[in-house]
Amino acid sequence: MAAEGVELLADLDRLAVLGFAEVLRHLPDLARLRREVRRFLVERDVDLLVPIDYPGFNLPLARFARRQGIRVLYYIAPQVWAWHESRARKLGEDADLVCVVLPFEEERLRRWDVRTRFVGHPLLDREESASQPGQALGEVPVLGIFPGSRRQEVQRLLPPFLEAGRLLAREIPNLDIQVARAQDLSPSVYVELGGIRLVEAEEASRAATAAITKSGTITLQLALEGVPMVVGYQVSPVTYAVARRVVRVDHISLVNLVAGREVVPEFVQGEVTPGALAAATASLLDRDSPGRREQLAGLLEVRARLGRPGAAARVAEECVRLLGDGI
């Protein structure tokens, strides 16, 4: 956004906080930032607010905006269907429209009288997604490791992911292992790679024969690239204890949630061990294995369910409509 000339009130380092326990330490700064944004909305006479995901920060902001007579279009709906249904009621009260990017969200949110429109997933607008998934494989198998876009995720997930890669390299001597670097993280975050290459995430996703990845949007990106994967995720013990009480979904990866069944293997908390990850990934690196073929078929199913390209244009149309209604 900054590269496109958007005026930023805060950068990602101030906003990218992961987990319940971690958020507590940042509450004072987040409260100050929320006050800054509220002042901005009033002083700049804003007509339309477009909050994107991040419900803990954005839902109260949406309510404030509506009380000020500002239209609200919520894009990338907070995952209230997963763990906090009371927030769905707030969405219905405080958003003029919610543009959703996952096919099942529209039906679920409408149960709570939330005005929604499924616009398709923005990843389909990327140039790479125009090609058919399942790119041509090189002679050397490539393992992509995707430990996340937040510093906390990388610090927690990179060590077991890397060790799993090393275990696989003992069985596949010519295996090329590439660690995907998040654009907003310094290379210094990725320590002790031991000669393993650190590359941009885009390069890693295009080159990978198979992947070990965190959960999140990256799983959909890999699905669109036709890259079979194993998903692992860990959070702090406090965050996990809280999440177990409130999360109401059967899967942690968006690929499996979109498919409505397990397409990719998932490992959570103590299950995230190098041995388990390596064992689940080994067959995916074999281009002729039944397990690889089966998962690729499931990824094609997921791709079909994500809608058509043009999500950004459809959201822009709705923004124009809301602005016109407010004149």
C-alpha positions as CSV (number, residue, x, y, z in Angstrom):
1,M,0.0,0.0,0.0
2,A,2.8,2.4,0.8
3,A,4.4,1.6,-2.6
4,E,1.1,2.7,-4.2
5,G,1.1,6.0,-2.4
6,V,-1.2,5.3,0.5
7,E,-0.8,7.5,3.5
8,L,0.1,5.1,6.4
9,L,-0.8,5.9,10.0
10,A,1.1,2.8,11.2
11,D,3.3,0.1,9.7
12,L,3.0,-3.6,10.0
13,D,5.5,-3.9,12.8
14,R,3.1,-2.0,15.0
15,L,0.1,-4.1,14.0
16,A,1.4,-7.7,13.4
17,V,0.8,-9.2,16.9
18,L,0.1,-12.9,17.1
19,G,-1.7,-14.8,20.0
20,F,-3.7,-13.9,23.1
21,A,-0.8,-13.6,25.5
22,E,1.3,-11.5,23.0
23,V,-1.6,-9.1,22.4
24,L,-1.9,-8.3,26.1
25,R,1.6,-6.8,26.1
26,H,0.7,-4.6,23.1
27,L,-2.7,-3.4,24.3
28,P,-1.6,0.1,25.4
29,D,0.0,0.9,22.0
30,L,-3.0,-0.6,20.1
31,A,-5.3,1.6,22.2
32,R,-3.3,4.7,21.3
33,L,-3.4,3.7,17.6
34,R,-7.1,3.2,17.7
35,R,-7.6,6.7,19.2
36,E,-5.4,8.1,16.4
37,V,-7.5,6.5,13.7
38,R,-10.7,7.7,15.3
39,R,-9.4,11.2,15.3
40,F,-8.4,10.8,11.7
41,L,-11.9,9.6,10.6
42,V,-13.5,12.6,12.2
43,E,-11.0,15.3,11.3
44,R,-10.6,14.2,7.7
45,D,-14.4,13.9,7.2
46,V,-14.1,10.3,5.9
47,D,-17.0,9.0,3.9
48,L,-16.1,5.3,3.7
49,L,-14.2,3.0,6.0
50,V,-12.8,-0.3,4.5
51,P,-11.5,-2.4,7.5
52,I,-9.6,-5.5,6.4
53,D,-9.8,-8.6,8.7
54,Y,-8.1,-7.9,12.1
55,P,-11.4,-8.0,14.1
56,G,-10.0,-7.1,17.6
57,F,-8.9,-3.8,16.2
58,N,-11.3,-3.2,13.4
59,L,-14.7,-4.2,14.7
60,P,-14.8,-1.5,17.4
61,L,-13.5,0.9,14.7
62,A,-16.4,-0.1,12.4
63,R,-18.9,0.6,15.2
64,F,-17.4,4.0,15.9
65,A,-17.5,4.8,12.1
66,R,-21.2,3.9,11.8
67,R,-22.0,6.1,14.8
68,Q,-20.3,9.0,13.0
69,G,-22.4,8.3,9.9
70,I,-19.5,6.8,7.9
71,R,-20.3,3.9,5.6
72,V,-18.4,0.6,6.3
73,L,-17.5,-2.0,3.8
74,Y,-15.7,-4.9,5.6
75,Y,-13.3,-6.7,3.2
76,I,-11.7,-10.1,4.1
77,A,-14.2,-11.0,6.8
78,P,-12.9,-11.8,10.3
79,Q,-13.2,-15.5,10.8
80,V,-16.1,-15.2,13.3
81,W,-17.4,-18.6,11.9
82,A,-14.3,-20.2,13.5
83,W,-14.4,-19.1,17.1
84,H,-16.3,-16.0,18.1
85,E,-19.9,-16.0,16.9
86,S,-20.8,-13.0,19.0
87,R,-18.6,-11.0,16.5
88,A,-20.9,-12.1,13.7
89,R,-23.7,-10.1,15.3
90,K,-21.5,-7.1,15.5
91,L,-20.6,-7.4,11.9
92,G,-24.3,-7.3,11.0
93,E,-24.9,-4.2,13.1
94,D,-21.8,-2.3,12.2
95,A,-21.0,-3.0,8.5
96,D,-23.1,-1.9,5.5
97,L,-21.6,-4.8,3.6
98,V,-19.1,-7.6,4.2
99,C,-17.2,-8.8,1.1
100,V,-16.1,-12.4,1.7
101,V,-13.3,-14.3,-0.1
102,L,-14.1,-17.9,1.0
103,P,-17.1,-19.6,-0.6
104,F,-18.6,-21.0,2.7
105,E,-18.5,-17.6,4.5
106,E,-21.5,-16.1,2.7
107,E,-23.9,-18.7,3.9
108,R,-22.6,-18.9,7.4
109,L,-22.6,-15.1,7.9
110,R,-26.1,-14.7,6.5
111,R,-27.3,-16.9,9.4
112,W,-26.5,-13.9,11.5
113,D,-28.2,-11.4,9.2
114,V,-24.8,-10.1,8.0
115,R,-25.1,-8.5,4.5
116,T,-22.5,-10.3,2.5
117,R,-21.2,-10.8,-1.0
118,F,-18.8,-13.5,-2.1
119,V,-16.3,-11.7,-4.4
120,G,-13.9,-14.6,-5.1
121,H,-10.4,-14.8,-3.7
122,P,-7.9,-12.1,-4.5
123,L,-5.2,-14.6,-5.0
124,L,-6.9,-15.5,-8.3
125,D,-6.1,-12.0,-9.5
126,R,-2.4,-12.7,-9.3
127,E,-0.6,-13.1,-12.6
128,E,0.7,-16.5,-11.6
129,S,-2.7,-17.9,-11.0
130,A,-3.5,-17.6,-14.7
131,S,-1.5,-20.7,-15.5
132,Q,-2.8,-24.2,-14.7
133,P,-1.6,-25.5,-11.3
134,G,0.9,-28.3,-11.3
135,Q,3.8,-26.6,-12.9
136,A,6.5,-28.6,-14.8
137,L,8.8,-30.3,-12.4
138,G,12.5,-30.0,-12.7
139,E,14.9,-32.9,-12.4
140,V,15.9,-31.9,-8.9
141,P,13.0,-32.1,-6.3
142,V,12.6,-28.9,-4.4
143,L,11.2,-28.6,-0.8
144,G,9.7,-25.2,0.0
145,I,9.6,-24.3,3.7
146,F,7.1,-21.5,4.5
147,P,7.4,-20.6,8.2
148,G,5.2,-17.5,8.2
149,S,5.1,-13.8,7.7
150,R,5.4,-12.8,11.4
151,R,8.6,-12.8,13.4
152,Q,6.9,-14.9,16.2
153,E,5.8,-17.5,13.6
154,V,9.3,-17.8,12.1
155,Q,11.0,-18.1,15.4
156,R,8.6,-20.9,16.5
157,L,8.1,-22.8,13.3
158,L,11.4,-22.5,11.4
159,P,13.5,-24.9,13.6
160,P,11.2,-28.0,13.3
161,F,10.5,-27.3,9.6
162,L,14.2,-27.0,8.9
163,E,15.0,-30.2,10.8
164,A,12.3,-32.0,8.9
165,G,13.9,-30.8,5.7
166,R,17.3,-32.1,6.8
167,L,15.7,-35.5,7.6
168,L,14.3,-35.6,4.1
169,A,17.6,-34.6,2.6
170,R,19.2,-37.7,4.1
171,E,16.8,-39.9,2.2
172,I,16.8,-37.7,-1.0
173,P,20.4,-36.8,-1.5
174,N,19.7,-34.3,-4.4
175,L,16.9,-32.5,-2.5
176,D,17.0,-28.7,-2.9
177,I,15.6,-27.0,0.2
178,Q,14.4,-23.4,0.0
179,V,13.2,-21.3,2.9
180,A,10.6,-18.6,1.9
181,R,11.4,-15.2,3.3
182,A,8.5,-12.9,4.1
183,Q,8.8,-9.5,2.3
184,D,8.5,-7.5,5.5
185,L,11.0,-9.5,7.7
186,S,14.7,-8.9,7.8
187,P,16.9,-11.8,6.7
188,S,18.4,-11.7,10.2
189,V,15.3,-13.4,11.5
190,Y,16.2,-16.5,9.6
191,V,19.1,-17.9,11.7
192,E,21.0,-21.1,11.5
193,L,20.0,-22.1,8.0
194,G,23.2,-24.1,7.6
195,G,23.7,-23.5,3.9
196,I,20.0,-23.8,3.1
197,R,18.9,-21.1,0.7
198,L,16.7,-18.2,1.8
199,V,14.6,-17.0,-1.2
200,E,11.6,-14.7,-1.7
201,A,8.3,-16.4,-1.0
202,E,7.2,-16.0,-4.6
203,E,10.2,-17.8,-5.9
204,A,9.9,-20.6,-3.4
205,S,6.2,-21.2,-4.2
206,R,6.9,-21.3,-8.0
207,A,9.9,-23.7,-7.6
208,A,8.6,-26.1,-4.9
209,T,7.8,-29.7,-5.7
210,A,6.2,-29.9,-2.3
211,A,6.1,-27.7,0.8
212,I,6.1,-27.7,4.6
213,T,4.1,-24.6,5.6
214,K,2.3,-22.8,8.3
215,S,-1.5,-22.5,8.1
216,G,-3.1,-19.3,6.6
217,T,-3.4,-17.7,3.2
218,I,-0.1,-19.3,2.0
219,T,-1.9,-22.7,1.9
220,L,-4.3,-21.3,-0.7
221,Q,-1.4,-19.7,-2.7
222,L,0.4,-23.0,-2.8
223,A,-2.9,-24.8,-3.8
224,L,-3.2,-22.4,-6.7
225,E,0.4,-23.1,-7.7
226,G,-0.3,-26.8,-7.6
227,V,2.1,-27.5,-4.8
228,P,1.3,-30.4,-2.5
229,M,1.9,-29.5,1.2
230,V,2.0,-30.5,4.8
231,V,0.7,-27.9,7.3
232,G,2.0,-27.3,10.8
233,Y,1.3,-24.7,13.3
234,Q,2.3,-23.8,16.9
235,V,1.4,-21.0,19.2
236,S,2.3,-20.2,22.8
237,P,0.8,-22.6,25.4
238,V,-1.5,-19.8,26.8
239,T,-2.8,-19.0,23.4
240,Y,-3.4,-22.6,22.6
241,A,-5.2,-23.3,25.9
242,V,-7.6,-20.4,25.2
243,A,-8.1,-21.4,21.5
244,R,-9.0,-24.9,22.4
245,R,-12.0,-23.6,24.4
246,V,-13.3,-21.3,21.7
247,V,-12.3,-22.6,18.3
248,R,-15.1,-24.5,16.5
249,V,-13.7,-25.7,13.3
250,D,-12.4,-29.2,12.3
251,H,-9.3,-27.9,10.3
252,I,-6.6,-25.3,10.7
253,S,-5.7,-24.9,7.0
254,L,-7.8,-22.9,4.6
255,V,-7.3,-25.6,2.0
256,N,-9.1,-28.1,4.1
257,L,-11.8,-25.6,5.2
258,V,-12.6,-24.7,1.6
259,A,-12.6,-28.4,0.6
260,G,-14.7,-29.4,3.6
261,R,-12.5,-32.3,4.2
262,E,-8.8,-33.2,4.8
263,V,-6.9,-32.6,1.6
264,V,-3.6,-31.8,3.2
265,P,-2.1,-33.3,6.4
266,E,-2.2,-31.0,9.5
267,F,0.0,-31.0,12.6
268,V,-0.8,-28.8,15.6
269,Q,1.3,-27.9,18.7
270,G,3.1,-31.0,20.0
271,E,2.4,-32.8,16.8
272,V,4.8,-30.4,15.0
273,T,7.9,-32.6,15.1
274,P,10.6,-33.0,12.5
275,G,9.9,-36.7,12.2
276,A,6.2,-36.4,11.7
277,L,6.5,-33.6,9.2
278,A,9.2,-35.4,7.2
279,A,7.2,-38.6,7.1
280,A,4.1,-36.9,5.8
281,T,6.1,-34.9,3.2
282,A,8.2,-37.7,1.7
283,S,5.6,-39.1,-0.7
284,L,4.7,-35.6,-1.9
285,L,8.2,-35.2,-3.2
286,D,7.8,-38.3,-5.4
287,R,6.1,-37.1,-8.5
288,D,4.7,-40.6,-9.2
289,S,3.3,-41.4,-5.8
290,P,-0.4,-42.0,-5.3
291,G,-0.4,-39.7,-2.3
292,R,0.9,-36.8,-4.4
293,R,-1.7,-37.5,-7.2
294,E,-4.5,-37.6,-4.7
295,Q,-3.6,-34.3,-3.1
296,L,-3.1,-32.6,-6.4
297,A,-6.7,-33.6,-7.4
298,G,-7.9,-32.1,-4.1
299,L,-6.1,-28.9,-4.7
300,L,-7.8,-28.6,-8.1
301,E,-11.1,-28.9,-6.3
302,V,-10.2,-26.1,-3.9
303,R,-9.1,-23.9,-6.8
304,A,-12.5,-24.4,-8.5
305,R,-14.3,-23.4,-5.3
306,L,-12.5,-20.1,-4.9
307,G,-14.5,-18.3,-7.6
308,R,-13.4,-16.3,-10.6
309,P,-10.7,-13.6,-10.9
310,G,-11.8,-10.0,-10.4
311,A,-12.2,-9.8,-6.6
312,A,-10.6,-6.3,-6.4
313,A,-12.9,-4.9,-9.2
314,R,-16.0,-6.3,-7.5
315,V,-15.0,-4.8,-4.1
316,A,-14.3,-1.5,-5.8
317,E,-17.8,-1.6,-7.4
318,E,-19.4,-2.1,-4.0
319,C,-17.3,0.9,-2.6
320,V,-18.6,3.1,-5.4
321,R,-22.2,2.0,-4.7
322,L,-21.9,2.7,-1.0
323,L,-20.4,6.1,-1.6
324,G,-23.2,6.9,-4.0
325,D,-25.8,5.9,-1.5
326,G,-24.3,8.3,1.0
327,I,-24.5,11.3,-1.3
